[in-house]
Amino acid sequence: MNAGGDNRARLLALYGTMCRIRAFEETALAAHRAGEIPGPLHVSIGQEGVAAGVCLNLRPDDRITSNHRGHGHALAKGAGVAGMMEELLGRAGGHCRGKGGSMHIADFSVGMLGANGVVAGGIPIAVGAAQGLRLLGSDAIVCCFFGDGAINRGPFLEGLNWAALYRLPVLFVCEDNGVAAFTRAESVTAGPGVAARAEALGVPAVPVDGNDALAVDAAAARLVAEVRGGGGPRLLHATTFRLMGHTSTDPAAWREVGEVEAARAEEPILRLRAHLLEQGVAPRTLDAIEGDARAEMSQARAAALAAPWPDAAVAWEDVQDSGAVEAA
Amino acid sequence: MAEVTLVEAARLAALQEMRRDPRVWVLGEDVARGGLFGQYRGFIEEFGAARIVSTPISESTIMGAGLGAALVGTRPIIEMRIFDFVMCAMDELVNQIAKIRYMFGGQARPAVVVRMPHGMWRNSAAQHSQMLESWFAHLPGVVVAVPATPADTAGLLVSAIRSDDPVLFFDPKNLFPLKGEVGEAIEPIPFGEARRMREGTDLTIVTWSAMVPAVEEAALTLAARGISADVLDLRTLWPWDERAVLASVARTGRLLVAHEAVTVAGFGAEVVSRVVERLGPARLRRAARLGQPRVPVPFAPVLEDALKPDAAKVVAAAEALLRD
């Protein structure tokens, strides 16, 4: 693959998105440690290649559903950073008005239908969104992100069967980081895994090295075209590595000695950077992209910290129209 | 006006709304063949397989797909076949549908109707007879509709389909053959307005859903014995017509809440509590609840009858309430 012309712009965009995800989450972790972010934080550091590579192939009117580790998906789909950071800090200007937090990041204005606090929770929603879009005559597709832990829940079986049955425009993306919370996926998963399960339900599955953002981009481009072309659902099985613990408070001491260090050498941003340098991109260009990303996120953190808290009355709002209760 | 059965009234209401709004569609098991009770009879011929979607027995995805489809702007009717099967879709209903508007700060309005035919019916035993409407009244984010007549079922279903709130619609399956008048054009009935079944002065009886005909019969018996009951059918449990109940009890001073559901922690407890809080002991002299004992619904007709609240039990409870 050469890095000239349009392709170079695409690779730099991919690199930029990955750097922004990394910077967002590192900034959020720092803010969490400083006591600025309440509640748990699930970061996807090390997995940025999947979100960035897949979403680069989506249109603004395509939809995504995500899981509890959803910052990267949201950013890659174009969610506003100010609204995301304010949401993490529980501020009034957050995308969810401070009612969702990290685990429920959503930005419907860019087709991000929500992170989800329940493993596999986004799968039925994704297939239904695809069914609804078809009913409305749209050719938009839905991309459904979930982890390897989700494939042991019933909605995975139901949702893939359903999508295949109605030939729905859904791209399922399994981000297989090998661990379900604190448990190694292989120790709780029988059989040959997600791709074989998908194929058994008639959903063609493609494996990809999720830490190779170029490979993710190429595979996603093909699968998105097939899905949009009416070919029915597809599954992308992206293997990757979660460099941090399950939550912001998990030091991942249960990892084997040297495991994380070894994985760091294979992490997706370093790999794409090495590729871009090989292709003749100047180091200062890449440094500038990284620096801009860090500056953007640190500015967003400062802005969120200065932003107002939601008015207490907001707690009573957005429940329902009929039978809404009044503020005490 | 035509006299139709309750299930036909429900069918006519959904038919009217599907003709009115192309965004309305139905998903659930066997709906293309008319649904388990014929509540979608003829729909497949008129609306086709894209809007009448017979699904696998995948309750989680029936519920969750309905939600996803609502998030992109359609208005699904989610058919659960029999209420008890909703237990297989509780994450999608409780954690997703009921929460999504709130936890996303109002970005989404899950305009779904979840139809769940509930209650005792043809000796169907413990997994096909439950009435757990109080669970859902406890759940913020949803409307809970519990109609009991053909006209109310039709009017409330029209409101449910037009509502931007998720509406849990409890079809009273044992009352499906019940007949009543339904207008040519079905008008929506607002949520939270009780229907006064009968005016009276001696005591207030509050009821809903499958219990309504039994209470109606009991009120006639009581009248013949010189007891005048003021009877309210709540029709919806959230929102519920607190004002109508308070006004009635303020006059009668005695309150009986009768429902088919288990008495313990049933919605009757909420009704009595609110009346106590608002009226106090000075104006509420006596209160009682009538429902099933806290046991599962058994199979054999004699066993089911032993537990089922009926007109005779309502009469006895009302008379006991007047003895003081």
Boltz contact constraints between the chains, C-beta under 6 A:
constraints:
  - contact:
      token1: [A, 96]
      token2: [B, 104]
      max_distance: 6.0
  - contact:
      token1: [A, 96]
      token2: [B, 105]
      max_distance: 6.0
  - contact:
      token1: [A, 97]
      token2: [B, 105]
      max_distance: 6.0
  - contact:
      token1: [A, 99]
      token2: [B, 102]
      max_distance: 6.0
  - contact:
      token1: [A, 99]
      token2: [B, 103]
      max_distance: 6.0
  - contact:
      token1: [A, 99]
      token2: [B, 105]
      max_distance: 6.0
  - contact:
      token1: [A, 100]
      token2: [B, 103]
      max_distance: 6.0
  - contact:
      token1: [A, 100]
      token2: [B, 104]
      max_distance: 6.0
  - contact:
      token1: [A, 104]
      token2: [B, 103]
      max_distance: 6.0
  - contact:
      token1: [A, 106]
      token2: [B, 104]
      max_distance: 6.0
  - contact:
      token1: [A, 106]
      token2: [B, 107]
      max_distance: 6.0
  - contact:
      token1: [A, 108]
      token2: [B, 107]
      max_distance: 6.0
  - contact:
      token1: [A, 113]
      token2: [B, 71]
      max_distance: 6.0
  - contact:
      token1: [A, 118]
      token2: [B, 91]
      max_distance: 6.0
  - contact:
      token1: [A, 118]
      token2: [B, 95]
      max_distance: 6.0
  - contact:
      token1: [A, 124]
      token2: [B, 60]
      max_distance: 6.0
  - contact:
      token1: [A, 124]
      token2: [B, 61]
      max_distance: 6.0
  - contact:
      token1: [A, 124]
      token2: [B, 64]
      max_distance: 6.0
  - contact:
      token1: [A, 124]
      token2: [B, 65]
      max_distance: 6.0
  - contact:
      token1: [A, 124]
      token2: [B, 92]
      max_distance: 6.0
  - contact:
      token1: [A, 125]
      token2: [B, 64]
      max_distance: 6.0
  - contact:
      token1: [A, 125]
      token2: [B, 67]
      max_distance: 6.0
  - contact:
      token1: [A, 125]
      token2: [B, 68]
      max_distance: 6.0
  - contact:
      token1: [A, 127]
      token2: [B, 65]
      max_distance: 6.0
  - contact:
      token1: [A, 128]
      token2: [B, 65]
      max_distance: 6.0
  - contact:
      token1: [A, 128]
      token2: [B, 66]
      max_distance: 6.0
  - contact:
      token1: [A, 128]
      token2: [B, 68]
      max_distance: 6.0
  - contact:
      token1: [A, 128]
      token2: [B, 69]
      max_distance: 6.0
  - contact:
      token1: [A, 129]
      token2: [B, 68]
      max_distance: 6.0
  - contact:
      token1: [A, 129]
      token2: [B, 71]
      max_distance: 6.0
  - contact:
      token1: [A, 129]
      token2: [B, 72]
      max_distance: 6.0
  - contact:
      token1: [A, 131]
      token2: [B, 69]
      max_distance: 6.0
  - contact:
      token1: [A, 132]
      token2: [B, 69]
      max_distance: 6.0
  - contact:
      token1: [A, 132]
      token2: [B, 72]
      max_distance: 6.0
  - contact:
      token1: [A, 132]
      token2: [B, 74]
      max_distance: 6.0
  - contact:
      token1: [A, 133]
      token2: [B, 72]
      max_distance: 6.0
  - contact:
      token1: [A, 135]
      token2: [B, 50]
      max_distance: 6.0
  - contact:
      token1: [A, 135]
      token2: [B, 74]
      max_distance: 6.0
  - contact:
      token1: [A, 154]
      token2: [B, 60]
      max_distance: 6.0
  - contact:
      token1: [A, 155]
      token2: [B, 60]
      max_distance: 6.0
  - contact:
      token1: [A, 158]
      token2: [B, 58]
      max_distance: 6.0
  - contact:
      token1: [A, 158]
      token2: [B, 60]
      max_distance: 6.0
  - contact:
      token1: [A, 158]
      token2: [B, 61]
      max_distance: 6.0
  - contact:
      token1: [A, 159]
      token2: [B, 61]
      max_distance: 6.0
  - contact:
      token1: [A, 162]
      token2: [B, 61]
      max_distance: 6.0
  - contact:
      token1: [A, 318]
      token2: [B, 101]
      max_distance: 6.0
  - contact:
      token1: [A, 318]
      token2: [B, 102]
      max_distance: 6.0
  - contact:
      token1: [A, 318]
      token2: [B, 106]
      max_distance: 6.0
  - contact:
      token1: [A, 319]
      token2: [B, 102]
      max_distance: 6.0
  - contact:
      token1: [A, 319]
      token2: [B, 140]
      max_distance: 6.0
  - contact:
      token1: [A, 319]
      token2: [B, 141]
      max_distance: 6.0
  - contact:
      token1: [A, 320]
      token2: [B, 141]
      max_distance: 6.0
  - contact:
      token1: [A, 320]
      token2: [B, 165]
      max_distance: 6.0
  - contact:
      token1: [A, 321]
      token2: [B, 164]
      max_distance: 6.0
  - contact:
      token1: [A, 321]
      token2: [B, 165]
      max_distance: 6.0
  - contact:
      token1: [A, 322]
      token2: [B, 143]
      max_distance: 6.0
  - contact:
      token1: [A, 322]
      token2: [B, 165]
      max_distance: 6.0
  - contact:
      token1: [A, 322]
      token2: [B, 191]
      max_distance: 6.0
  - contact:
      token1: [A, 322]
      token2: [B, 239]
      max_distance: 6.0
  - contact:
      token1: [A, 323]
      token2: [B, 238]
      max_distance: 6.0
  - contact:
      token1: [A, 323]
      token2: [B, 239]
      max_distance: 6.0
